[in-house]
């Protein structure tokens, strides 16, 4: 990914795992959403 605002926010601890999951769940059917969900593993 070139720029992933959700990943940056998660790594910088501006959002927690629950917030990241809430953002990623609606996108779970595409590659971007799957990428975000894999950050939680």
Residue pairs with C-beta under 8 A, 6 or more apart in sequence:
1 7
1 32
1 35
4 32
4 35
4 36
6 15
6 20
6 23
6 24
6 36
7 35
7 36
7 39
9 15
9 20
10 16
10 17
10 20
10 39
15 23
17 40
20 36
20 39
20 40
21 37
21 40
23 36
24 33
24 36
24 37
24 40
25 33
25 37
26 33
27 33
27 36
28 34
28 37
